[in-house]
Amino acid sequence: MVDVVAQMGPAFLGSRLKRLGERMQAGAASVLTDAGVPLQPGHMAAIAALRSGRKTVGQLAQTSGTSQPGMTRTIGQLKKLGLAADEPCSDQRSRMIALTPDGERMAGKIATEVWPRVGSAAQEILDRIGGDFLRDLGIIEDALAEASIAQRAARAVPNALTIREYSPALAGTFHDINREWIDAMFTLEETDREILENPQHHIIDAGGDILFVEAAGLGIVGTCALQKTGPAAFELTKMGVRESARGLKAGEFLLGKVIERARELGADTLYLLTNSACAPAIHLYEKLGFGHDSGIMERYAARYARCDVAMLYTGD
């Protein structure tokens, strides 16, 4: 199944981070249970802040980056468990919260038996990625403090499309976008597998090219390749656009740019092979200058078992 949250790119960043947080907190909750601690991960920020001394609810909310009503609920739960209590404060308008003796003992247990285990587990995951992920998270948090998503969305240019050039770092994206539509409609053939698993060798190094279309706020939503099959002949192949780009005309934009790139590469013959089941794509090809061609069918169609349509570019 397609992971729609991951596929939607930056537009679903909040949902993806929330999903990630929920999965990590579920694991942390198990560690707390195993350690005999009757608390939840949501209590940990307050415990950590109170270990350094008493604070007001407002200060606790500020140091943990949470809302004051949410912190009030957390402190209420800690009080019911006998782990936190109010303390006198010179400012009658505020109340200080401090850990009780039981709370101090519980905080010490958490600090020695829970946080090191959870931290080691998280670090094991972080070691699999490059760069400093925690630093990058800080950058995101600072950016949100400067301007919210709502403020940034208000000044964003909707439906903006741009072209991205191929790089080895995008080989996985090329594979995934095409694998999605091929698996959904057909059966992956050996020819597909060769190209998708090594586009650098079969497309780029052989004199062809791969382009990507990026939609503002959605990331890369489509791709298309030009595979060189003769001195001046190119097959327009492996064109796929994700469902997240529906209605943006990303496919038409991408196809137009690929045709331009074919001209730049010196193509005298530009053709494509497809299947009649891809009716919307065929209509788009016709719109941008491709015509059905029996000669292309006879010469090239045997490459794919699914091919029953062959088209040749004849001009706009």
C-alpha positions as protocol buffer text, in pm:
chain_id: "A"
residue {
  index: 1
  type: MET
  ca { x: 0 y: 0 z: 0 }
}
residue {
  index: 2
  type: VAL
  ca { x: 113 y: 356 z: -74 }
}
residue {
  index: 3
  type: ASP
  ca { x: 210 y: 555 z: 235 }
}
residue {
  index: 4
  type: VAL
  ca { x: 2 y: 865 z: 164 }
}
residue {
  index: 5
  type: VAL
  ca { x: 148 y: 1059 z: 457 }
}
residue {
  index: 6
  type: ALA
  ca { x: 503 y: 1010 z: 328 }
}
residue {
  index: 7
  type: GLN
  ca { x: 398 y: 1066 z: -33 }
}
residue {
  index: 8
  type: MET
  ca { x: 250 y: 1409 z: 39 }
}
residue {
  index: 9
  type: GLY
  ca { x: 594 y: 1545 z: 127 }
}
residue {
  index: 10
  type: PRO
  ca { x: 628 y: 1877 z: 312 }
}
residue {
  index: 11
  type: ALA
  ca { x: 251 y: 1935 z: 311 }
}
residue {
  index: 12
  type: PHE
  ca { x: 211 y: 1647 z: 557 }
}
residue {
  index: 13
  type: LEU
  ca { x: 526 y: 1718 z: 759 }
}
residue {
  index: 14
  type: GLY
  ca { x: 325 y: 1784 z: 1075 }
}
residue {
  index: 15
  type: SER
  ca { x: 129 y: 1459 z: 1035 }
}
residue {
  index: 16
  type: ARG
  ca { x: 446 y: 1264 z: 969 }
}
residue {
  index: 17
  type: LEU
  ca { x: 622 y: 1407 z: 1272 }
}
residue {
  index: 18
  type: LYS
  ca { x: 314 y: 1338 z: 1483 }
}
residue {
  index: 19
  type: ARG
  ca { x: 308 y: 979 z: 1362 }
}
residue {
  index: 20
  type: LEU
  ca { x: 680 y: 945 z: 1434 }
}
residue {
  index: 21
  type: GLY
  ca { x: 633 y: 1096 z: 1780 }
}
residue {
  index: 22
  type: GLU
  ca { x: 347 y: 860 z: 1861 }
}
residue {
  index: 23
  type: ARG
  ca { x: 551 y: 556 z: 1762 }
}
residue {
  index: 24
  type: MET
  ca { x: 849 y: 668 z: 1969 }
}
residue {
  index: 25
  type: GLN
  ca { x: 635 y: 758 z: 2269 }
}
residue {
  index: 26
  type: ALA
  ca { x: 463 y: 419 z: 2255 }
}
residue {
  index: 27
  type: GLY
  ca { x: 805 y: 258 z: 2289 }
}
residue {
  index: 28
  type: ALA
  ca { x: 903 y: 493 z: 2570 }
}
residue {
  index: 29
  type: ALA
  ca { x: 577 y: 409 z: 2751 }
}
residue {
  index: 30
  type: SER
  ca { x: 673 y: 41 z: 2744 }
}
residue {
  index: 31
  type: VAL
  ca { x: 1010 y: 124 z: 2897 }
}
residue {
  index: 32
  type: LEU
  ca { x: 837 y: 319 z: 3176 }
}
residue {
  index: 33
  type: THR
  ca { x: 605 y: 26 z: 3244 }
}
residue {
  index: 34
  type: ASP
  ca { x: 895 y: -219 z: 3252 }
}
residue {
  index: 35
  type: ALA
  ca { x: 1071 y: 5 z: 3505 }
}
residue {
  index: 36
  type: GLY
  ca { x: 763 y: 12 z: 3728 }
}
residue {
  index: 37
  type: VAL
  ca { x: 704 y: 385 z: 3674 }
}
residue {
  index: 38
  type: PRO
  ca { x: 329 y: 476 z: 3675 }
}
residue {
  index: 39
  type: LEU
  ca { x: 377 y: 768 z: 3437 }
}
residue {
  index: 40
  type: GLN
  ca { x: 347 y: 839 z: 3064 }
}
residue {
  index: 41
  type: PRO
  ca { x: 599 y: 998 z: 2823 }
}
residue {
  index: 42
  type: GLY
  ca { x: 391 y: 1316 z: 2832 }
}
residue {
  index: 43
  type: HIS
  ca { x: 487 y: 1361 z: 3198 }
}
residue {
  index: 44
  type: MET
  ca { x: 861 y: 1349 z: 3135 }
}
residue {
  index: 45
  type: ALA
  ca { x: 917 y: 1714 z: 3038 }
}
residue {
  index: 46
  type: ALA
  ca { x: 759 y: 1833 z: 3363 }
}
residue {
  index: 47
  type: ILE
  ca { x: 963 y: 1582 z: 3568 }
}
residue {
  index: 48
  type: ALA
  ca { x: 1284 y: 1693 z: 3396 }
}
residue {
  index: 49
  type: ALA
  ca { x: 1208 y: 2062 z: 3453 }
}
residue {
  index: 50
  type: LEU
  ca { x: 1114 y: 2014 z: 3819 }
}
residue {
  index: 51
  type: ARG
  ca { x: 1432 y: 1821 z: 3899 }
}
residue {
  index: 52
  type: SER
  ca { x: 1622 y: 2150 z: 3879 }
}
residue {
  index: 53
  type: GLY
  ca { x: 1389 y: 2324 z: 4125 }
}
residue {
  index: 54
  type: ARG
  ca { x: 1038 y: 2451 z: 4179 }
}
residue {
  index: 55
  type: LYS
  ca { x: 867 y: 2650 z: 3904 }
}
residue {
  index: 56
  type: THR
  ca { x: 536 y: 2809 z: 3816 }
}
residue {
  index: 57
  type: VAL
  ca { x: 306 y: 2639 z: 3568 }
}
residue {
  index: 58
  type: GLY
  ca { x: 390 y: 2913 z: 3321 }
}
residue {
  index: 59
  type: GLN
  ca { x: 762 y: 2850 z: 3359 }
}
residue {
  index: 60
  type: LEU
  ca { x: 710 y: 2477 z: 3317 }
}
residue {
  index: 61
  type: ALA
  ca { x: 509 y: 2534 z: 3001 }
}
residue {
  index: 62
  type: GLN
  ca { x: 775 y: 2767 z: 2864 }
}
residue {
  index: 63
  type: THR
  ca { x: 1071 y: 2538 z: 2939 }
}
residue {
  index: 64
  type: SER
  ca { x: 897 y: 2237 z: 2780 }
}
residue {
  index: 65
  type: GLY
  ca { x: 752 y: 2424 z: 2483 }
}
residue {
  index: 66
  type: THR
  ca { x: 395 y: 2315 z: 2563 }
}
residue {
  index: 67
  type: SER
  ca { x: 72 y: 2503 z: 2623 }
}
residue {
  index: 68
  type: GLN
  ca { x: -11 y: 2628 z: 2972 }
}
residue {
  index: 69
  type: PRO
  ca { x: -346 y: 2440 z: 2983 }
}
residue {
  index: 70
  type: GLY
  ca { x: -167 y: 2120 z: 2885 }
}
residue {
  index: 71
  type: MET
  ca { x: 96 y: 2169 z: 3154 }
}
residue {
  index: 72
  type: THR
  ca { x: -179 y: 2241 z: 3410 }
}
residue {
  index: 73
  type: ARG
  ca { x: -334 y: 1902 z: 3329 }
}
residue {
  index: 74
  type: THR
  ca { x: 5 y: 1731 z: 3360 }
}
residue {
  index: 75
  type: ILE
  ca { x: 74 y: 1889 z: 3701 }
}
residue {
  index: 76
  type: GLY
  ca { x: -274 y: 1788 z: 3817 }
}
residue {
  index: 77
  type: GLN
  ca { x: -197 y: 1427 z: 3729 }
}
residue {
  index: 78
  type: LEU
  ca { x: 138 y: 1440 z: 3912 }
}
residue {
  index: 79
  type: LYS
  ca { x: -35 y: 1583 z: 4219 }
}
residue {
  index: 80
  type: LYS
  ca { x: -291 y: 1299 z: 4222 }
}
residue {
  index: 81
  type: LEU
  ca { x: -3 y: 1053 z: 4221 }
}
residue {
  index: 82
  type: GLY
  ca { x: 161 y: 1237 z: 4511 }
}
residue {
  index: 83
  type: LEU
  ca { x: 465 y: 1329 z: 4303 }
}
residue {
  index: 84
  type: ALA
  ca { x: 417 y: 1709 z: 4292 }
}
residue {
  index: 85
  type: ALA
  ca { x: 266 y: 1971 z: 4521 }
}
residue {
  index: 86
  type: ASP
  ca { x: 208 y: 2345 z: 4549 }
}
residue {
  index: 87
  type: GLU
  ca { x: 452 y: 2551 z: 4751 }
}
residue {
  index: 88
  type: PRO
  ca { x: 412 y: 2902 z: 4896 }
}
residue {
  index: 89
  type: CYS
  ca { x: 514 y: 3187 z: 4669 }
}
residue {
  index: 90
  type: SER
  ca { x: 575 y: 3554 z: 4748 }
}
residue {
  index: 91
  type: ASP
  ca { x: 369 y: 3649 z: 4444 }
}
residue {
  index: 92
  type: GLN
  ca { x: 10 y: 3575 z: 4543 }
}
residue {
  index: 93
  type: ARG
  ca { x: -91 y: 3570 z: 4177 }
}
residue {
  index: 94
  type: SER
  ca { x: 130 y: 3267 z: 4105 }
}
residue {
  index: 95
  type: ARG
  ca { x: 183 y: 2929 z: 4260 }
}
residue {
  index: 96
  type: MET
  ca { x: 504 y: 2732 z: 4265 }
}
residue {
  index: 97
  type: ILE
  ca { x: 512 y: 2362 z: 4181 }
}
residue {
  index: 98
  type: ALA
  ca { x: 774 y: 2132 z: 4332 }
}
residue {
  index: 99
  type: LEU
  ca { x: 840 y: 1760 z: 4344 }
}
residue {
  index: 100
  type: THR
  ca { x: 743 y: 1587 z: 4667 }
}
residue {
  index: 101
  type: PRO
  ca { x: 990 y: 1349 z: 4835 }
}
residue {
  index: 102
  type: ASP
  ca { x: 817 y: 1064 z: 4650 }
}
residue {
  index: 103
  type: GLY
  ca { x: 845 y: 1271 z: 4332 }
}
residue {
  index: 104
  type: GLU
  ca { x: 1217 y: 1323 z: 4389 }
}
residue {
  index: 105
  type: ARG
  ca { x: 1269 y: 950 z: 4432 }
}
residue {
  index: 106
  type: MET
  ca { x: 1061 y: 876 z: 4122 }
}
residue {
  index: 107
  type: ALA
  ca { x: 1254 y: 1136 z: 3920 }
}
residue {
  index: 108
  type: GLY
  ca { x: 1581 y: 974 z: 4027 }
}
residue {
  index: 109
  type: LYS
  ca { x: 1454 y: 631 z: 3922 }
}
residue {
  index: 110
  type: ILE
  ca { x: 1347 y: 768 z: 3584 }
}
residue {
  index: 111
  type: ALA
  ca { x: 1681 y: 943 z: 3534 }
}
residue {
  index: 112
  type: THR
  ca { x: 1880 y: 624 z: 3600 }
}
residue {
  index: 113
  type: GLU
  ca { x: 1654 y: 350 z: 3462 }
}
residue {
  index: 114
  type: VAL
  ca { x: 1443 y: 505 z: 3187 }
}
residue {
  index: 115
  type: TRP
  ca { x: 1603 y: 799 z: 3013 }
}
residue {
  index: 116
  type: PRO
  ca { x: 1938 y: 628 z: 2946 }
}
residue {
  index: 117
  type: ARG
  ca { x: 1761 y: 327 z: 2790 }
}
residue {
  index: 118
  type: VAL
  ca { x: 1527 y: 537 z: 2577 }
}
residue {
  index: 119
  type: GLY
  ca { x: 1812 y: 769 z: 2481 }
}
residue {
  index: 120
  type: SER
  ca { x: 2033 y: 478 z: 2373 }
}
residue {
  index: 121
  type: ALA
  ca { x: 1751 y: 333 z: 2164 }
}
residue {
  index: 122
  type: ALA
  ca { x: 1687 y: 668 z: 1994 }
}
residue {
  index: 123
  type: GLN
  ca { x: 2059 y: 721 z: 1933 }
}
residue {
  index: 124
  type: GLU
  ca { x: 2076 y: 381 z: 1766 }
}
residue {
  index: 125
  type: ILE
  ca { x: 1819 y: 507 z: 1516 }
}
residue {
  index: 126
  type: LEU
  ca { x: 1989 y: 846 z: 1473 }
}
residue {
  index: 127
  type: ASP
  ca { x: 2318 y: 672 z: 1394 }
}
residue {
  index: 128
  type: ARG
  ca { x: 2158 y: 541 z: 1074 }
}
residue {
  index: 129
  type: ILE
  ca { x: 2121 y: 888 z: 922 }
}
residue {
  index: 130
  type: GLY
  ca { x: 2374 y: 1149 z: 823 }
}
residue {
  index: 131
  type: GLY
  ca { x: 2412 y: 1492 z: 976 }
}
residue {
  index: 132
  type: ASP
  ca { x: 2287 y: 1617 z: 1311 }
}
residue {
  index: 133
  type: PHE
  ca { x: 1915 y: 1543 z: 1323 }
}
residue {
  index: 134
  type: LEU
  ca { x: 1860 y: 1702 z: 1662 }
}
residue {
  index: 135
  type: ARG
  ca { x: 2027 y: 2022 z: 1541 }
}
residue {
  index: 136
  type: ASP
  ca { x: 1800 y: 2016 z: 1236 }
}
residue {
  index: 137
  type: LEU
  ca { x: 1496 y: 1978 z: 1462 }
}
residue {
  index: 138
  type: GLY
  ca { x: 1612 y: 2287 z: 1650 }
}
residue {
  index: 139
  type: ILE
  ca { x: 1627 y: 2478 z: 1322 }
}
residue {
  index: 140
  type: ILE
  ca { x: 1268 y: 2376 z: 1244 }
}
residue {
  index: 141
  type: GLU
  ca { x: 1152 y: 2482 z: 1590 }
}
residue {
  index: 142
  type: ASP
  ca { x: 1329 y: 2818 z: 1561 }
}
residue {
  index: 143
  type: ALA
  ca { x: 1174 y: 2876 z: 1218 }
}
residue {
  index: 144
  type: LEU
  ca { x: 825 y: 2807 z: 1356 }
}
residue {
  index: 145
  type: ALA
  ca { x: 892 y: 3051 z: 1638 }
}
residue {
  index: 146
  type: GLU
  ca { x: 972 y: 3317 z: 1378 }
}
residue {
  index: 147
  type: ALA
  ca { x: 663 y: 3249 z: 1164 }
}
residue {
  index: 148
  type: SER
  ca { x: 396 y: 2980 z: 1192 }
}
residue {
  index: 149
  type: ILE
  ca { x: 285 y: 2743 z: 918 }
}
residue {
  index: 150
  type: ALA
  ca { x: -31 y: 2951 z: 881 }
}
residue {
  index: 151
  type: GLN
  ca { x: 171 y: 3270 z: 832 }
}
residue {
  index: 152
  type: ARG
  ca { x: 403 y: 3106 z: 581 }
}
residue {
  index: 153
  type: ALA
  ca { x: 113 y: 2943 z: 394 }
}
residue {
  index: 154
  type: ALA
  ca { x: -54 y: 3282 z: 354 }
}
residue {
  index: 155
  type: ARG
  ca { x: 240 y: 3413 z: 152 }
}
residue {
  index: 156
  type: ALA
  ca { x: 315 y: 3093 z: -41 }
}
residue {
  index: 157
  type: VAL
  ca { x: 266 y: 3076 z: -419 }
}
residue {
  index: 158
  type: PRO
  ca { x: 8 y: 2801 z: -477 }
}
residue {
  index: 159
  type: ASN
  ca { x: 59 y: 2530 z: -738 }
}
residue {
  index: 160
  type: ALA
  ca { x: 410 y: 2649 z: -833 }
}
residue {
  index: 161
  type: LEU
  ca { x: 589 y: 2385 z: -1041 }
}
residue {
  index: 162
  type: THR
  ca { x: 962 y: 2360 z: -1103 }
}
residue {
  index: 163
  type: ILE
  ca { x: 1195 y: 2114 z: -1272 }
}
residue {
  index: 164
  type: ARG
  ca { x: 1465 y: 1927 z: -1082 }
}
residue {
  index: 165
  type: GLU
  ca { x: 1760 y: 1770 z: -1261 }
}
residue {
  index: 166
  type: TYR
  ca { x: 1865 y: 1413 z: -1193 }
}
residue {
  index: 167
  type: SER
  ca { x: 2124 y: 1339 z: -927 }
}
residue {
  index: 168
  type: PRO
  ca { x: 2221 y: 1004 z: -773 }
}
residue {
  index: 169
  type: ALA
  ca { x: 2041 y: 1112 z: -456 }
}
residue {
  index: 170
  type: LEU
  ca { x: 1713 y: 1109 z: -651 }
}
residue {
  index: 171
  type: ALA
  ca { x: 1753 y: 757 z: -789 }
}
residue {
  index: 172
  type: GLY
  ca { x: 1530 y: 621 z: -511 }
}
residue {
  index: 173
  type: THR
  ca { x: 1259 y: 876 z: -588 }
}
residue {
  index: 174
  type: PHE
  ca { x: 1271 y: 780 z: -959 }
}
residue {
  index: 175
  type: HIS
  ca { x: 1231 y: 415 z: -860 }
}
residue {
  index: 176
  type: ASP
  ca { x: 948 y: 470 z: -611 }
}
residue {
  index: 177
  type: ILE
  ca { x: 730 y: 696 z: -827 }
}
residue {
  index: 178
  type: ASN
  ca { x: 744 y: 456 z: -1121 }
}
residue {
  index: 179
  type: ARG
  ca { x: 711 y: 143 z: -911 }
}
residue {
  index: 180
  type: GLU
  ca { x: 386 y: 279 z: -766 }
}
residue {
  index: 181
  type: TRP
  ca { x: 202 y: 319 z: -1096 }
}
residue {
  index: 182
  type: ILE
  ca { x: 345 y: 8 z: -1260 }
}
residue {
  index: 183
  type: ASP
  ca { x: 248 y: -213 z: -965 }
}
residue {
  index: 184
  type: ALA
  ca { x: -97 y: -51 z: -952 }
}
residue {
  index: 185
  type: MET
  ca { x: -177 y: -113 z: -1320 }
}
residue {
  index: 186
  type: PHE
  ca { x: 53 y: -383 z: -1454 }
}
residue {
  index: 187
  type: THR
  ca { x: 324 y: -631 z: -1359 }
}
residue {
  index: 188
  type: LEU
  ca { x: 681 y: -513 z: -1321 }
}
residue {
  index: 189
  type: GLU
  ca { x: 880 y: -651 z: -1613 }
}
residue {
  index: 190
  type: GLU
  ca { x: 1252 y: -723 z: -1635 }
}
residue {
  index: 191
  type: THR
  ca { x: 1304 y: -416 z: -1855 }
}
residue {
  index: 192
  type: ASP
  ca { x: 1135 y: -202 z: -1590 }
}
residue {
  index: 193
  type: ARG
  ca { x: 1346 y: -354 z: -1315 }
}
residue {
  index: 194
  type: GLU
  ca { x: 1675 y: -292 z: -1497 }
}
residue {
  index: 195
  type: ILE
  ca { x: 1601 y: 76 z: -1551 }
}
residue {
  index: 196
  type: LEU
  ca { x: 1447 y: 148 z: -1211 }
}
residue {
  index: 197
  type: GLU
  ca { x: 1720 y: -24 z: -1015 }
}
residue {
  index: 198
  type: ASN
  ca { x: 2009 y: 137 z: -1204 }
}
residue {
  index: 199
  type: PRO
  ca { x: 1899 y: 456 z: -1382 }
}
residue {
  index: 200
  type: GLN
  ca { x: 2250 y: 596 z: -1370 }
}
residue {
  index: 201
  type: HIS
  ca { x: 2381 y: 316 z: -1593 }
}
residue {
  index: 202
  type: HIS
  ca { x: 2083 y: 255 z: -1820 }
}
residue {
  index: 203
  type: ILE
  ca { x: 1974 y: 618 z: -1869 }
}
residue {
  index: 204
  type: ILE
  ca { x: 2231 y: 878 z: -1767 }
}
residue {
  index: 205
  type: ASP
  ca { x: 2559 y: 708 z: -1859 }
}
residue {
  index: 206
  type: ALA
  ca { x: 2406 y: 588 z: -2188 }
}
residue {
  index: 207
  type: GLY
  ca { x: 2344 y: 946 z: -2302 }
}
residue {
  index: 208
  type: GLY
  ca { x: 1989 y: 998 z: -2180 }
}
residue {
  index: 209
  type: ASP
  ca { x: 1841 y: 1210 z: -1904 }
}
residue {
  index: 210
  type: ILE
  ca { x: 1589 y: 1209 z: -1620 }
}
residue {
  index: 211
  type: LEU
  ca { x: 1385 y: 1506 z: -1505 }
}
residue {
  index: 212
  type: PHE
  ca { x: 1164 y: 1555 z: -1201 }
}
residue {
  index: 213
  type: VAL
  ca { x: 876 y: 1793 z: -1137 }
}
residue {
  index: 214
  type: GLU
  ca { x: 850 y: 1950 z: -793 }
}
residue {
  index: 215
  type: ALA
  ca { x: 530 y: 2111 z: -661 }
}
residue {
  index: 216
  type: ALA
  ca { x: 551 y: 2383 z: -399 }
}
residue {
  index: 217
  type: GLY
  ca { x: 468 y: 2235 z: -61 }
}
residue {
  index: 218
  type: LEU
  ca { x: 445 y: 1878 z: -193 }
}
residue {
  index: 219
  type: GLY
  ca { x: 803 y: 1807 z: -296 }
}
residue {
  index: 220
  type: ILE
  ca { x: 886 y: 1595 z: -600 }
}
residue {
  index: 221
  type: VAL
  ca { x: 562 y: 1460 z: -746 }
}
residue {
  index: 222
  type: GLY
  ca { x: 665 y: 1323 z: -1085 }
}
residue {
  index: 223
  type: THR
  ca { x: 948 y: 1206 z: -1306 }
}
residue {
  index: 224
  type: CYS
  ca { x: 1022 y: 1112 z: -1667 }
}
residue {
  index: 225
  type: ALA
  ca { x: 1322 y: 967 z: -1847 }
}
residue {
  index: 226
  type: LEU
  ca { x: 1473 y: 993 z: -2194 }
}
residue {
  index: 227
  type: GLN
  ca { x: 1648 y: 668 z: -2284 }
}
residue {
  index: 228
  type: LYS
  ca { x: 1885 y: 687 z: -2579 }
}
residue {
  index: 229
  type: THR
  ca { x: 1816 y: 398 z: -2819 }
}
residue {
  index: 230
  type: GLY
  ca { x: 2002 y: 517 z: -3129 }
}
residue {
  index: 231
  type: PRO
  ca { x: 2242 y: 789 z: -3255 }
}
residue {
  index: 232
  type: ALA
  ca { x: 1957 y: 1043 z: -3250 }
}
residue {
  index: 233
  type: ALA
  ca { x: 1670 y: 832 z: -3117 }
}
residue {
  index: 234
  type: PHE
  ca { x: 1524 y: 859 z: -2767 }
}
residue {
  index: 235
  type: GLU
  ca { x: 1245 y: 674 z: -2592 }
}
residue {
  index: 236
  type: LEU
  ca { x: 1036 y: 884 z: -2357 }
}
residue {
  index: 237
  type: THR
  ca { x: 990 y: 636 z: -2075 }
}
residue {
  index: 238
  type: LYS
  ca { x: 914 y: 585 z: -1708 }
}
residue {
  index: 239
  type: MET
  ca { x: 687 y: 884 z: -1677 }
}
residue {
  index: 240
  type: GLY
  ca { x: 490 y: 884 z: -1354 }
}
residue {
  index: 241
  type: VAL
  ca { x: 309 y: 1148 z: -1148 }
}
residue {
  index: 242
  type: ARG
  ca { x: 188 y: 1090 z: -795 }
}
residue {
  index: 243
  type: GLU
  ca { x: -176 y: 1119 z: -692 }
}
residue {
  index: 244
  type: SER
  ca { x: -82 y: 1404 z: -460 }
}
residue {
  index: 245
  type: ALA
  ca { x: -30 y: 1624 z: -768 }
}
residue {
  index: 246
  type: ARG
  ca { x: -372 y: 1560 z: -921 }
}
residue {
  index: 247
  type: GLY
  ca { x: -520 y: 1880 z: -1060 }
}
residue {
  index: 248
  type: LEU
  ca { x: -189 y: 2069 z: -1072 }
}
residue {
  index: 249
  type: LYS
  ca { x: -113 y: 1977 z: -1437 }
}
residue {
  index: 250
  type: ALA
  ca { x: 225 y: 1853 z: -1321 }
}
residue {
  index: 251
  type: GLY
  ca { x: 227 y: 1581 z: -1587 }
}
residue {
  index: 252
  type: GLU
  ca { x: 172 y: 1827 z: -1870 }
}
residue {
  index: 253
  type: PHE
  ca { x: 435 y: 2063 z: -1731 }
}
residue {
  index: 254
  type: LEU
  ca { x: 686 y: 1779 z: -1697 }
}
residue {
  index: 255
  type: LEU
  ca { x: 615 y: 1635 z: -2041 }
}
residue {
  index: 256
  type: GLY
  ca { x: 668 y: 1972 z: -2205 }
}
residue {
  index: 257
  type: LYS
  ca { x: 1006 y: 2010 z: -2034 }
}
residue {
  index: 258
  type: VAL
  ca { x: 1112 y: 1658 z: -2131 }
}
residue {
  index: 259
  type: ILE
  ca { x: 1030 y: 1729 z: -2495 }
}
residue {
  index: 260
  type: GLU
  ca { x: 1244 y: 2043 z: -2473 }
}
residue {
  index: 261
  type: ARG
  ca { x: 1528 y: 1840 z: -2321 }
}
residue {
  index: 262
  type: ALA
  ca { x: 1502 y: 1584 z: -2602 }
}
residue {
  index: 263
  type: ARG
  ca { x: 1553 y: 1864 z: -2854 }
}
residue {
  index: 264
  type: GLU
  ca { x: 1857 y: 1985 z: -2659 }
}
residue {
  index: 265
  type: LEU
  ca { x: 2000 y: 1632 z: -2672 }
}
residue {
  index: 266
  type: GLY
  ca { x: 1966 y: 1631 z: -3051 }
}
residue {
  index: 267
  type: ALA
  ca { x: 1675 y: 1390 z: -3085 }
}
residue {
  index: 268
  type: ASP
  ca { x: 1556 y: 1332 z: -3440 }
}
residue {
  index: 269
  type: THR
  ca { x: 1329 y: 1052 z: -3327 }
}
residue {
  index: 270
  type: LEU
  ca { x: 1134 y: 1079 z: -3001 }
}
residue {
  index: 271
  type: TYR
  ca { x: 888 y: 800 z: -2929 }
}
residue {
  index: 272
  type: LEU
  ca { x: 711 y: 625 z: -2643 }
}
residue {
  index: 273
  type: LEU
  ca { x: 556 y: 288 z: -2570 }
}
residue {
  index: 274
  type: THR
  ca { x: 249 y: 252 z: -2353 }
}
residue {
  index: 275
  type: ASN
  ca { x: -74 y: 62 z: -2301 }
}
residue {
  index: 276
  type: SER
  ca { x: -429 y: 150 z: -2400 }
}
residue {
  index: 277
  type: ALA
  ca { x: -530 y: 126 z: -2033 }
}
residue {
  index: 278
  type: CYS
  ca { x: -335 y: 451 z: -1976 }
}
residue {
  index: 279
  type: ALA
  ca { x: -602 y: 658 z: -2152 }
}
residue {
  index: 280
  type: PRO
  ca { x: -543 y: 989 z: -1964 }
}
residue {
  index: 281
  type: ALA
  ca { x: -169 y: 968 z: -2036 }
}
residue {
  index: 282
  type: ILE
  ca { x: -231 y: 891 z: -2404 }
}
residue {
  index: 283
  type: HIS
  ca { x: -459 y: 1193 z: -2429 }
}
residue {
  index: 284
  type: LEU
  ca { x: -183 y: 1408 z: -2279 }
}
residue {
  index: 285
  type: TYR
  ca { x: 74 y: 1269 z: -2525 }
}
residue {
  index: 286
  type: GLU
  ca { x: -157 y: 1347 z: -2815 }
}
residue {
  index: 287
  type: LYS
  ca { x: -215 y: 1697 z: -2683 }
}
residue {
  index: 288
  type: LEU
  ca { x: 158 y: 1772 z: -2676 }
}
residue {
  index: 289
  type: GLY
  ca { x: 237 y: 1639 z: -3024 }
}
residue {
  index: 290
  type: PHE
  ca { x: 264 y: 1260 z: -3019 }
}
residue {
  index: 291
  type: GLY
  ca { x: 81 y: 1052 z: -3278 }
}
residue {
  index: 292
  type: HIS
  ca { x: 15 y: 680 z: -3302 }
}
residue {
  index: 293
  type: ASP
  ca { x: 275 y: 513 z: -3522 }
}
residue {
  index: 294
  type: SER
  ca { x: 278 y: 157 z: -3660 }
}
residue {
  index: 295
  type: GLY
  ca { x: 647 y: 179 z: -3751 }
}
residue {
  index: 296
  type: ILE
  ca { x: 745 y: 250 z: -3389 }
}
residue {
  index: 297
  type: MET
  ca { x: 517 y: -32 z: -3277 }
}
residue {
  index: 298
  type: GLU
  ca { x: 683 y: -277 z: -3514 }
}
residue {
  index: 299
  type: ARG
  ca { x: 1036 y: -169 z: -3430 }
}
residue {
  index: 300
  type: TYR
  ca { x: 1029 y: -120 z: -3052 }
}
residue {
  index: 301
  type: ALA
  ca { x: 711 y: -262 z: -2891 }
}
residue {
  index: 302
  type: ALA
  ca { x: 859 y: -606 z: -2823 }
}
residue {
  index: 303
  type: ARG
  ca { x: 1053 y: -454 z: -2531 }
}
residue {
  index: 304
  type: TYR
  ca { x: 741 y: -469 z: -2313 }
}
residue {
  index: 305
  type: ALA
  ca { x: 479 y: -741 z: -2288 }
}
residue {
  index: 306
  type: ARG
  ca { x: 220 y: -479 z: -2189 }
}
residue {
  index: 307
  type: CYS
  ca { x: 282 y: -250 z: -2488 }
}
residue {
  index: 308
  type: ASP
  ca { x: -11 y: -216 z: -2731 }
}
residue {
  index: 309
  type: VAL
  ca { x: 32 y: 156 z: -2810 }
}
residue {
  index: 310
  type: ALA
  ca { x: 334 y: 319 z: -2977 }
}
residue {
  index: 311
  type: MET
  ca { x: 361 y: 691 z: -3043 }
}
residue {
  index: 312
  type: LEU
  ca { x: 602 y: 917 z: -3229 }
}
residue {
  index: 313
  type: TYR
  ca { x: 656 y: 1285 z: -3158 }
}
residue {
  index: 314
  type: THR
  ca { x: 568 y: 1487 z: -3468 }
}
residue {
  index: 315
  type: GLY
  ca { x: 558 y: 1838 z: -3323 }
}
residue {
  index: 316
  type: ASP
  ca { x: 335 y: 2072 z: -3127 }
}
